[in-house]
């Protein structure tokens, strides 16, 4: 084993964080893992000192220098004004890939799925987790779902490269592209395109709802899963739980310059300081970290010792079962049991082989030129007193002789004018789609931004409050906006 010391930024976190970090580092030290902790403070104390990000400014230089972060769970104080530190770290440091291996440890950890062995690769920076929300009217709130071409390309390439590097046979992409045809549709389109470069890997697309049901029922049919941020957050906890326990799983957060490793569970303040927390989640995060920094032999030794400890029935309270467990131990005692088994291999489970830690390389993103044509705009109007027909007729009057026309009004995505249905419930938030008046017989001829600005002024003059606009574009021949339901 290598004796070189590699600096790793560490934080004790909150709740059970200090206990499981101490246990994890004791195992790494006993295994001669060769890391040098560089300590920073994060979490609740930092939040309550007045820093709403949960991390001091001085910590960023340490993270950029070491490029590796082993993070214990932290507590985000309840109430407004505090941003999730995990989301801040992932986005600020460009940690685009969240990797969560989940494996059944049956019969030593209770599970109905003894053959479960899944890696979930979750996009880590975009989607609804961009956290861009607005209250636009008294009745309507909005959260923007941000999906980008480079972000999608990176995570899909990473999933295929991971499968290739680790000998995985199948990659499944889970989306909801039957409803969100642009955002989730981008994932399915790029998955098919990028997948052509990996002909040796089986590939499938799954709608996220039935995919999640199949994960809970027959997880053995899956191998590597790649998906969007929110879906990945949900299904990774589902898979970890049905594998045996959320408390056992670690995760990687991979970036081009910095990477972060952690347990997937929270800070569990209700059991803090009682020496009963299971350190396995953070330990497995540390094992992933060791592979990432080239300490493959050390990662394998610790992983096999951990499996042997579970096989020997040495269990913490969260997984203790009198039917298979032989000894209930605390946090420190569990760590010592792993240390005592360093150099040993499991007999029931297949031993982990050396070389399991690899750094995944993906192609650099290349921006492609695309022709963009402005063809209209959706004007979102706050109007609590008019019906859909009354609002539509008023806007038709405003647009008379303007060269533009109102194609439709929708409410919560459903067309309500013209030819709406009386059963449709409407709020005070209306989307008004404005396009060219079709004088040339084309559905979407190009118009100018000046046209749209003049229409906004005309709306204002008529007492119509425009609270938001979204320009409508074609990108080449591809429509860059969704149709309304019923349009």
BAFI-480100 format. One record per residue (C-alpha): residue number from 1; residue in three letters; chain; z, y, x negated. Coordinates in steps of 0.05 Angstrom, whole numbers, plus 5000, padded with zeros to 4 digits. Each point is the difference from the previous one (the first is absolute). Layout:
! residues N
- num	residu	chaine	c3	c2	c1
- NUM	ALA	A	Z	Y	X
...
***
This chain:
! residues 487
- num	residu	chaine	c3	c2	c1
- 1	UNK	A	5000	5000	5000
- 2	UNK	A	4986	5070	4977
- 3	UNK	A	5058	5042	4974
- 4	UNK	A	4966	5068	5009
- 5	UNK	A	5035	5048	5046
- 6	UNK	A	4959	5032	5054
- 7	UNK	A	5029	5061	5036
- 8	UNK	A	5006	4991	5075
- 9	UNK	A	5024	5056	5047
- 10	UNK	A	5056	4973	5043
- 11	UNK	A	5041	5028	5058
- 12	UNK	A	5062	4971	5032
- 13	UNK	A	4982	5024	5069
- 14	UNK	A	5048	4999	5059
- 15	UNK	A	5040	4950	5040
- 16	UNK	A	4993	4932	4967
- 17	UNK	A	4953	5029	4948
- 18	UNK	A	5050	5006	4942
- 19	UNK	A	5024	4928	5010
- 20	UNK	A	4932	4967	5002
- 21	UNK	A	4974	5043	4943
- 22	UNK	A	5059	4979	4957
- 23	UNK	A	4987	4927	5017
- 24	UNK	A	4926	5005	4987
- 25	UNK	A	5007	5034	4933
- 26	UNK	A	5052	4950	4978
- 27	UNK	A	4950	4944	5011
- 28	UNK	A	4945	5038	4964
- 29	UNK	A	5046	5013	4941
- 30	UNK	A	5022	4927	4996
- 31	UNK	A	4926	4979	5001
- 32	UNK	A	4985	5048	4941
- 33	UNK	A	4950	5035	5044
- 34	UNK	A	4997	5057	4951
- 35	UNK	A	5004	5061	5045
- 36	UNK	A	5038	5064	4988
- 37	UNK	A	5025	5033	5065
- 38	UNK	A	4988	5075	5006
- 39	UNK	A	5046	5024	5056
- 40	UNK	A	4983	5052	5052
- 41	UNK	A	5039	5018	5063
- 42	UNK	A	4966	4995	5068
- 43	UNK	A	5018	4993	5073
- 44	UNK	A	5056	5024	5044
- 45	UNK	A	5039	5041	4948
- 46	UNK	A	4937	5036	4981
- 47	UNK	A	4981	5013	5073
- 48	UNK	A	5069	5026	5017
- 49	UNK	A	5000	5046	4939
- 50	UNK	A	4945	5039	5035
- 51	UNK	A	4938	4965	4971
- 52	UNK	A	4962	4977	5062
- 53	UNK	A	4954	4954	4959
- 54	UNK	A	5057	4956	4976
- 55	UNK	A	4978	5003	4927
- 56	UNK	A	5017	5054	4948
- 57	UNK	A	4942	5036	4965
- 58	UNK	A	5023	4974	4932
- 59	UNK	A	4986	4928	5022
- 60	UNK	A	4924	5009	5003
- 61	UNK	A	4993	5008	4924
- 62	UNK	A	5039	4936	4989
- 63	UNK	A	4955	4962	5049
- 64	UNK	A	4937	5027	4968
- 65	UNK	A	5024	4981	4930
- 66	UNK	A	5025	4929	5015
- 67	UNK	A	4946	4985	5053
- 68	UNK	A	5045	4945	5030
- 69	UNK	A	5054	5009	5052
- 70	UNK	A	5051	4949	5024
- 71	UNK	A	5030	5029	5063
- 72	UNK	A	5060	4977	5040
- 73	UNK	A	4999	5016	5075
- 74	UNK	A	5020	5070	5021
- 75	UNK	A	5026	5032	5063
- 76	UNK	A	4962	5057	5034
- 77	UNK	A	5051	5042	5039
- 78	UNK	A	4989	5002	5075
- 79	UNK	A	4976	5064	5032
- 80	UNK	A	4941	5046	4988
- 81	UNK	A	4980	5031	4934
- 82	UNK	A	5006	4938	4956
- 83	UNK	A	4936	4967	4976
- 84	UNK	A	4996	4926	4983
- 85	UNK	A	5008	4992	4925
- 86	UNK	A	4958	4937	5000
- 87	UNK	A	4942	5037	5033
- 88	UNK	A	5009	5059	4952
- 89	UNK	A	4999	4954	4939
- 90	UNK	A	4940	4960	5024
- 91	UNK	A	4957	5060	5015
- 92	UNK	A	5022	5045	4942
- 93	UNK	A	4991	4945	4947
- 94	UNK	A	4936	4972	5031
- 95	UNK	A	5031	4932	5015
- 96	UNK	A	4941	4977	5041
- 97	UNK	A	5014	4925	5006
- 98	UNK	A	5063	4969	5029
- 99	UNK	A	5002	4926	4981
- 100	UNK	A	5050	4954	5036
- 101	UNK	A	4999	4926	4984
- 102	UNK	A	5035	4958	5053
- 103	UNK	A	5014	4926	4991
- 104	UNK	A	5038	4949	5040
- 105	UNK	A	5060	4971	4964
- 106	UNK	A	5011	4945	5050
- 107	UNK	A	5044	4958	5005
- 108	UNK	A	5048	5041	4956
- 109	UNK	A	4988	5063	5042
- 110	UNK	A	4991	4988	5074
- 111	UNK	A	4929	5010	5025
- 112	UNK	A	4955	4969	5052
- 113	UNK	A	4941	5007	4953
- 114	UNK	A	5009	4959	4937
- 115	UNK	A	4929	5011	4974
- 116	UNK	A	5000	5076	5006
- 117	UNK	A	4974	5033	4936
- 118	UNK	A	4969	5069	5014
- 119	UNK	A	4988	5063	4961
- 120	UNK	A	4994	5063	5042
- 121	UNK	A	4963	5058	4966
- 122	UNK	A	5012	5063	5038
- 123	UNK	A	4967	5068	4990
- 124	UNK	A	5057	5044	4980
- 125	UNK	A	4981	5074	5004
- 126	UNK	A	4961	5015	5063
- 127	UNK	A	4996	4982	5074
- 128	UNK	A	5054	5028	5047
- 129	UNK	A	5047	5001	4940
- 130	UNK	A	4966	5064	4979
- 131	UNK	A	5054	5029	5045
- 132	UNK	A	4957	5054	5030
- 133	UNK	A	5028	5012	5069
- 134	UNK	A	4997	5058	5050
- 135	UNK	A	5027	5016	5068
- 136	UNK	A	4939	5034	5030
- 137	UNK	A	5022	5013	5072
- 138	UNK	A	5065	4990	5039
- 139	UNK	A	4975	4931	5019
- 140	UNK	A	4959	4975	4941
- 141	UNK	A	5018	4980	4929
- 142	UNK	A	4950	4979	4947
- 143	UNK	A	5003	4958	4936
- 144	UNK	A	4937	5000	4957
- 145	UNK	A	4974	4934	4973
- 146	UNK	A	4968	5017	4933
- 147	UNK	A	4954	4947	4970
- 148	UNK	A	4956	5015	4940
- 149	UNK	A	4941	4965	4967
- 150	UNK	A	5031	4999	4930
- 151	UNK	A	5067	4976	5026
- 152	UNK	A	4968	4944	5040
- 153	UNK	A	4954	4979	4943
- 154	UNK	A	5059	4997	4951
- 155	UNK	A	5044	4956	5043
- 156	UNK	A	4944	4952	5019
- 157	UNK	A	4977	4993	4928
- 158	UNK	A	5073	4989	4980
- 159	UNK	A	5008	4944	5051
- 160	UNK	A	4938	4963	4976
- 161	UNK	A	5018	5009	4927
- 162	UNK	A	5071	4976	5013
- 163	UNK	A	4973	4938	5034
- 164	UNK	A	4952	4986	4942
- 165	UNK	A	5053	5012	4947
- 166	UNK	A	5054	4957	5032
- 167	UNK	A	4955	4943	5023
- 168	UNK	A	5006	5017	5074
- 169	UNK	A	4945	4971	5044
- 170	UNK	A	4996	5045	5061
- 171	UNK	A	5007	5074	5018
- 172	UNK	A	5010	5022	5072
- 173	UNK	A	4991	5073	5021
- 174	UNK	A	5040	5020	5062
- 175	UNK	A	4977	5060	5040
- 176	UNK	A	4994	5028	5071
- 177	UNK	A	4927	5019	4994
- 178	UNK	A	4984	4982	5072
- 179	UNK	A	5039	5062	5020
- 180	UNK	A	5001	5046	4939
- 181	UNK	A	4927	4992	4982
- 182	UNK	A	4998	5054	4946
- 183	UNK	A	5066	4992	4963
- 184	UNK	A	5012	4925	5006
- 185	UNK	A	4925	4991	5003
- 186	UNK	A	4996	5028	4930
- 187	UNK	A	5045	4944	4976
- 188	UNK	A	4958	4945	5032
- 189	UNK	A	4935	5031	4974
- 190	UNK	A	5024	5007	4929
- 191	UNK	A	5034	4932	5002
- 192	UNK	A	4933	4968	5015
- 193	UNK	A	4963	5041	4948
- 194	UNK	A	5051	4991	4943
- 195	UNK	A	5010	4927	5018
- 196	UNK	A	4928	4985	4980
- 197	UNK	A	5022	5007	4928
- 198	UNK	A	5051	4943	5008
- 199	UNK	A	4958	4942	5028
- 200	UNK	A	5050	4948	4975
- 201	UNK	A	5055	5027	5045
- 202	UNK	A	5003	4983	5074
- 203	UNK	A	5000	5063	5042
- 204	UNK	A	5018	5015	5072
- 205	UNK	A	5013	5060	5045
- 206	UNK	A	5056	4997	5052
- 207	UNK	A	5020	5047	5055
- 208	UNK	A	5072	5020	4983
- 209	UNK	A	5031	4978	5066
- 210	UNK	A	4976	4929	5001
- 211	UNK	A	5006	4997	4924
- 212	UNK	A	5074	5018	5005
- 213	UNK	A	5010	4947	5054
- 214	UNK	A	4967	4948	4955
- 215	UNK	A	5043	5022	4941
- 216	UNK	A	5062	4986	5041
- 217	UNK	A	4973	4934	5027
- 218	UNK	A	4957	4968	4946
- 219	UNK	A	5010	5040	4936
- 220	UNK	A	4973	4943	4957
- 221	UNK	A	4930	5020	5020
- 222	UNK	A	5006	5065	4960
- 223	UNK	A	4999	5012	4925
- 224	UNK	A	4990	5074	4980
- 225	UNK	A	5000	5053	5054
- 226	UNK	A	4975	5071	4990
- 227	UNK	A	5013	5053	5052
- 228	UNK	A	5017	5072	5017
- 229	UNK	A	5067	5032	4985
- 230	UNK	A	5034	4995	5068
- 231	UNK	A	4975	4930	5016
- 232	UNK	A	5019	4976	4931
- 233	UNK	A	5070	5028	5006
- 234	UNK	A	5011	4963	5065
- 235	UNK	A	4969	4933	4983
- 236	UNK	A	5031	4996	4931
- 237	UNK	A	5069	5002	5032
- 238	UNK	A	4979	4949	5052
- 239	UNK	A	4975	4952	4947
- 240	UNK	A	5060	5010	4955
- 241	UNK	A	5047	4986	5058
- 242	UNK	A	4964	4937	5024
- 243	UNK	A	4997	4976	4928
- 244	UNK	A	5076	5000	4999
- 245	UNK	A	5028	5069	4991
- 246	UNK	A	4978	5072	4988
- 247	UNK	A	5056	5003	4949
- 248	UNK	A	4964	4952	4952
- 249	UNK	A	4934	5037	4989
- 250	UNK	A	4981	5050	4947
- 251	UNK	A	4939	5045	4998
- 252	UNK	A	4956	5037	4951
- 253	UNK	A	4973	5070	5011
- 254	UNK	A	4941	5005	4954
- 255	UNK	A	4968	5064	4975
- 256	UNK	A	4949	5017	4947
- 257	UNK	A	5053	5034	4956
- 258	UNK	A	5069	4981	5027
- 259	UNK	A	5025	4939	5038
- 260	UNK	A	5064	4988	5039
- 261	UNK	A	5037	4936	5015
- 262	UNK	A	5053	4989	5053
- 263	UNK	A	5030	4956	5054
- 264	UNK	A	4968	5007	5068
- 265	UNK	A	5066	5006	5037
- 266	UNK	A	5042	5062	5011
- 267	UNK	A	5066	5024	4972
- 268	UNK	A	5045	4962	5050
- 269	UNK	A	5059	5048	4996
- 270	UNK	A	5041	4957	5047
- 271	UNK	A	5010	4947	4946
- 272	UNK	A	5001	5045	4939
- 273	UNK	A	5055	4989	4949
- 274	UNK	A	5020	4931	5028
- 275	UNK	A	4965	4957	4947
- 276	UNK	A	4963	4962	5054
- 277	UNK	A	4929	5029	4995
- 278	UNK	A	4943	4954	4978
- 279	UNK	A	4968	5029	4937
- 280	UNK	A	4938	4956	5008
- 281	UNK	A	4954	5054	5029
- 282	UNK	A	5010	5048	4941
- 283	UNK	A	4999	4942	4951
- 284	UNK	A	4932	4978	5027
- 285	UNK	A	4977	5072	4994
- 286	UNK	A	5023	4998	4927
- 287	UNK	A	4963	4935	4988
- 288	UNK	A	4936	5033	5025
- 289	UNK	A	5016	5059	4954
- 290	UNK	A	5006	4955	4940
- 291	UNK	A	4932	4969	5013
- 292	UNK	A	4971	5070	5008
- 293	UNK	A	5025	5023	4931
- 294	UNK	A	4977	4937	4965
- 295	UNK	A	5067	4963	4998
- 296	UNK	A	4970	4939	5032
- 297	UNK	A	5042	4947	4966
- 298	UNK	A	5064	5036	5019
- 299	UNK	A	4977	5009	5072
- 300	UNK	A	4985	4925	5005
- 301	UNK	A	5067	4980	4970
- 302	UNK	A	5039	5043	5049
- 303	UNK	A	4958	4979	5060
- 304	UNK	A	5011	4926	4985
- 305	UNK	A	5074	5011	4990
- 306	UNK	A	5004	5035	5067
- 307	UNK	A	4964	4943	5035
- 308	UNK	A	5046	4950	4966
- 309	UNK	A	5061	5039	5024
- 310	UNK	A	4975	4996	5072
- 311	UNK	A	4984	4926	4992
- 312	UNK	A	5070	4987	4975
- 313	UNK	A	5028	5030	5064
- 314	UNK	A	5032	5062	4968
- 315	UNK	A	4990	5050	5056
- 316	UNK	A	5024	5068	5022
- 317	UNK	A	5027	5010	5070
- 318	UNK	A	4934	5024	5031
- 319	UNK	A	4965	4933	4987
- 320	UNK	A	5060	4954	4998
- 321	UNK	A	4991	4938	5044
- 322	UNK	A	5052	4943	4997
- 323	UNK	A	4943	4950	5010
- 324	UNK	A	4968	5015	4933
- 325	UNK	A	5045	5049	4963
- 326	UNK	A	5052	4975	4952
- 327	UNK	A	5036	5064	4982
- 328	UNK	A	5005	5069	5032
- 329	UNK	A	5003	5053	4945
- 330	UNK	A	5002	5075	4993
- 331	UNK	A	4950	5046	4966
- 332	UNK	A	5028	4995	4930
- 333	UNK	A	5011	4925	5006
- 334	UNK	A	4929	4988	5022
- 335	UNK	A	4974	5040	4941
- 336	UNK	A	5043	4958	4953
- 337	UNK	A	4973	4936	5032
- 338	UNK	A	4929	5023	4985
- 339	UNK	A	5020	5017	4928
- 340	UNK	A	5031	4931	4992
- 341	UNK	A	4933	4969	5019
- 342	UNK	A	4955	5041	4954
- 343	UNK	A	4955	4950	4965
- 344	UNK	A	5004	4950	5058
- 345	UNK	A	4945	4985	5050
- 346	UNK	A	5002	4982	5074
- 347	UNK	A	4986	4929	5021
- 348	UNK	A	4983	5007	5074
- 349	UNK	A	4958	5063	4991
- 350	UNK	A	4941	5000	4953
- 351	UNK	A	5023	5038	4937
- 352	UNK	A	4969	5068	4990
- 353	UNK	A	4950	4998	4944
- 354	UNK	A	4994	5048	4941
- 355	UNK	A	4946	5052	5006
- 356	UNK	A	5015	5018	5072
- 357	UNK	A	5008	5074	4983
- 358	UNK	A	4934	5037	4994
- 359	UNK	A	4978	5073	5005
- 360	UNK	A	4945	5009	5052
- 361	UNK	A	4941	5044	4981
- 362	UNK	A	4956	5031	5054
- 363	UNK	A	4936	5040	4994
- 364	UNK	A	5005	5076	4999
- 365	UNK	A	4980	5035	5064
- 366	UNK	A	4932	5033	4999
- 367	UNK	A	4988	5056	5050
- 368	UNK	A	4933	4993	5034
- 369	UNK	A	4960	5060	5028
- 370	UNK	A	4993	4999	5076
- 371	UNK	A	4963	5049	5045
- 372	UNK	A	5048	5031	5050
- 373	UNK	A	4973	5032	5064
- 374	UNK	A	5043	5041	5048
- 375	UNK	A	4982	4982	5072
- 376	UNK	A	5058	5027	5041
- 377	UNK	A	5075	5004	5006
- 378	UNK	A	5058	4974	5040
- 379	UNK	A	5043	5058	5023
- 380	UNK	A	5070	4979	5021
- 381	UNK	A	5026	5045	5054
- 382	UNK	A	5071	5010	5027
- 383	UNK	A	4994	5009	5075
- 384	UNK	A	5059	4978	5044
- 385	UNK	A	4977	5029	5067
- 386	UNK	A	4926	4981	5011
- 387	UNK	A	4971	4934	5021
- 388	UNK	A	4945	4967	4959
- 389	UNK	A	4947	5024	5048
- 390	UNK	A	5027	5071	5002
- 391	UNK	A	5003	5002	4924
- 392	UNK	A	4931	4971	4993
- 393	UNK	A	4968	5050	5047
- 394	UNK	A	5035	5057	4965
- 395	UNK	A	4974	4977	4932
- 396	UNK	A	4930	4989	5028
- 397	UNK	A	5002	5073	5022
- 398	UNK	A	5023	5023	4931
- 399	UNK	A	4943	4962	4966
- 400	UNK	A	4946	5026	5047
- 401	UNK	A	4942	5028	4960
- 402	UNK	A	5035	4984	4934
- 403	UNK	A	4952	4946	4977
- 404	UNK	A	5058	4951	5001
- 405	UNK	A	5027	4955	5054
- 406	UNK	A	5062	4962	5019
- 407	UNK	A	4982	4926	4994
- 408	UNK	A	5067	4974	5024
- 409	UNK	A	5075	5013	5007
- 410	UNK	A	5047	4942	4983
- 411	UNK	A	5074	4994	5008
- 412	UNK	A	5037	4951	4955
- 413	UNK	A	4931	4974	4979
- 414	UNK	A	4973	4986	5071
- 415	UNK	A	4943	5040	5029
- 416	UNK	A	5023	5040	5060
- 417	UNK	A	4942	5050	5007
- 418	UNK	A	4947	4995	5024
- 419	UNK	A	5005	4941	5047
- 420	UNK	A	5073	4984	4987
- 421	UNK	A	5042	4954	5043
- 422	UNK	A	5058	5024	5043
- 423	UNK	A	5045	4944	4975
- 424	UNK	A	5001	5025	4928
- 425	UNK	A	5065	5033	4981
- 426	UNK	A	4992	5064	4961
- 427	UNK	A	5046	5039	4954
- 428	UNK	A	4995	5073	4980
- 429	UNK	A	4957	4983	4939
- 430	UNK	A	4924	4999	5009
- 431	UNK	A	4945	4982	4951
- 432	UNK	A	4937	5040	5015
- 433	UNK	A	4937	4974	4965
- 434	UNK	A	4950	5057	4987
- 435	UNK	A	4929	4984	4977
- 436	UNK	A	4931	5032	5000
- 437	UNK	A	4971	5012	5069
- 438	UNK	A	4948	4947	4987
- 439	UNK	A	4940	5047	5008
- 440	UNK	A	4959	4960	4950
- 441	UNK	A	5015	4933	5034
- 442	UNK	A	5043	4976	4942
- 443	UNK	A	5070	4974	5013
- 444	UNK	A	5032	5032	4939
- 445	UNK	A	4956	5054	4969
- 446	UNK	A	5032	5039	4943
- 447	UNK	A	5038	5063	5018
- 448	UNK	A	5037	5051	4956
- 449	UNK	A	5073	5014	4987
- 450	UNK	A	4988	5071	5026
- 451	UNK	A	4982	4971	5068
- 452	UNK	A	5066	4964	5003
- 453	UNK	A	5040	5060	4978
- 454	UNK	A	4968	5042	5054
- 455	UNK	A	5018	4948	5052
- 456	UNK	A	5073	5000	4978
- 457	UNK	A	5001	5075	5009
- 458	UNK	A	4969	4993	5069
- 459	UNK	A	5053	4949	5019
- 460	UNK	A	5054	5048	4977
- 461	UNK	A	4969	5056	5041
- 462	UNK	A	5004	4956	5062
- 463	UNK	A	5074	4983	4988
- 464	UNK	A	4986	4930	4974
- 465	UNK	A	5047	4983	4942
- 466	UNK	A	4966	4959	4946
- 467	UNK	A	5055	4964	4961
- 468	UNK	A	4955	4959	4954
- 469	UNK	A	4927	4989	4983
- 470	UNK	A	4965	4940	4969
- 471	UNK	A	4928	5011	4977
- 472	UNK	A	4952	4945	5017
- 473	UNK	A	4955	4976	4944
- 474	UNK	A	4945	4950	4987
- 475	UNK	A	5001	4970	4930
- 476	UNK	A	4927	4984	4989
- 477	UNK	A	4983	4962	5063
- 478	UNK	A	5071	4975	5012
- 479	UNK	A	5042	5033	5054
- 480	UNK	A	5066	5024	4969
- 481	UNK	A	5041	5004	5064
- 482	UNK	A	5020	4952	5055
- 483	UNK	A	4974	5004	5071
- 484	UNK	A	5050	5013	5055
- 485	UNK	A	5020	4942	5045
- 486	UNK	A	4948	5005	5056
- 487	UNK	A	4955	5049	4962
***
